[in-house]
């Protein structure tokens, strides 16, 4: 009986962590879209430009590593579009925070 209860508690904890991560990913998506759509002065446009360039470079390198890894292992290339979107959002959010701190924003 106790073992079954512990099993349920663990799965509830796992679900809570997954929901928190999904919430953080959704927040990163919203921040990414909001900053791309918001008009701003020249400094804000430069921050968004640099963050976008860093995001493109990071995601391109990540996708290249995935493709090369699949090629070397002779495995099928299976990339989940949701994972790619969330990776882009997280990398963009991190780059945006770095460039806002560097350039003052």
Buried (B, 14 or more C-beta within 10 A) or exposed (E): EEEEEEEEEEEEEEEEEEEEEEEBBEEBBEBBEEBEEEEEEEEBEBBBEBBBEBBBEBBEEBEEEBEEEBEEEEEEEEEEEEEBBBBBBBBBBBBBEBBBEEEEB
